[in-house]
Amino acid sequence: MMTLLAVLLGIAMIVAALVAVHLKNLAAAVVAAGLVSLFASVMYLLLAAPDVAMTEAAIGAGLSTVIFLYAVKKTRGREVEDD
């Protein structure tokens, strides 16, 4: 049962990563990348590493996603100048 759950989480991580790479909307891509971190934290929990799982959930899925979303929001609407 644990092996099946680990395989499903691995597949979900790969799918979320591919979605993050192929999305045109930056905010949606950041959320998809946050899902990869969230799935990774669950995988660490299954591997009996709760301290690593909590750190990945807090920093990887939580804080990094919020910082990236804030950066996308702040840079939206600006034009790139060509030199």
C-alpha positions in Angstrom: 0.0 0.0 0.0 2.8 2.4 0.9 4.6 1.6 -2.4 1.5 2.4 -4.4 1.0 5.7 -2.6 4.7 6.6 -3.2 4.4 5.8 -6.9 1.2 7.9 -7.2 2.9 10.8 -5.4 5.9 10.5 -7.7 3.6 10.6 -10.7 1.7 13.6 -9.3 5.0 15.4 -8.7 6.1 14.8 -12.3 2.8 15.9 -13.7 2.7 19.1 -11.6 6.3 19.9 -12.7 5.4 19.4 -16.3 2.3 21.6 -15.9 4.5 24.3 -14.2 6.9 24.3 -17.1 4.3 24.4 -19.9 1.9 27.0 -18.4 1.9 30.5 -19.9 0.3 32.1 -16.8 3.1 32.7 -14.3 0.9 32.7 -11.2 -0.5 29.3 -12.2 3.0 28.0 -12.9 4.1 29.1 -9.4 1.1 27.3 -7.8 1.9 24.2 -9.8 5.5 24.4 -8.6 4.2 24.8 -5.0 2.2 21.6 -5.5 5.5 19.8 -6.4 6.9 20.9 -3.0 3.7 19.9 -1.2 3.7 16.4 -2.8 7.4 16.2 -1.9 6.6 17.0 1.7 4.0 14.2 1.8 6.6 11.8 0.3 9.1 12.7 3.0 6.4 12.0 5.6 5.9 8.5 4.1 9.6 7.9 4.2 9.6 8.5 8.0 11.3 11.9 7.9 8.7 14.2 9.6 11.3 17.0 10.3 12.2 17.2 6.6 8.5 17.0 5.7 7.6 19.9 7.9 10.5 22.0 6.6 9.6 21.3 3.0 6.0 22.1 3.6 6.8 25.4 5.4 9.6 26.6 3.3 9.2 24.9 -0.1 5.4 24.8 -0.5 4.5 27.7 1.7 7.0 30.5 1.9 8.6 30.1 -1.5 5.3 30.0 -3.2 4.1 33.2 -1.4 7.4 35.0 -2.3 7.2 34.0 -5.9 3.5 35.0 -6.2 4.4 38.4 -4.6 7.2 38.9 -7.1 5.0 38.0 -10.0 2.3 40.5 -8.8 4.9 43.2 -8.4 6.4 42.8 -11.8 3.2 42.4 -13.7 2.4 45.1 -16.2 5.9 46.3 -16.7 7.4 46.5 -20.2 10.8 45.2 -21.0 13.0 47.7 -22.7 15.2 46.6 -25.5 18.8 47.9 -25.6 
